Amino acid sequence: MWWSVILAVAGGAIKNVISGRGMLGKLGSVMTILFMIPFMTGGIAAPLALMFSAETANLYLLLGTAVAIGIMNLVFYHPLRTPRFLAASRSISWKASECT
């Protein structure tokens, strides 16, 4: 979850820097990228600190949390789909003469 949000925001900002219009828009995207650097560093440093600490319980906690989040993503993928995807998959046809 952490990385999906970070990569989505950073990816959009990088895309806007490359193909964005106007200097102000590109500057805003660069500022977003600079703002994301501490979050990316924390996303790498926190798991590494847990993995290389003296206690192995931290590693098990990290792996258990990752597995639990993966299971929750699998369980809630179908029930939490947005309704617009469900409506778009069904073709609804009606005739104006049937409504009067």
Buried (B, 14 or more C-beta within 10 A) or exposed (E): EEEEEBEEBBEEBBEBBEEBEEEEEBEBBBEBBEEBEEBBEEBEEEBEEBEEEEEEEBBEEBEEEEEEEEEEEEEEEEEEEEEEEEEEEEEEEEEEEEEE
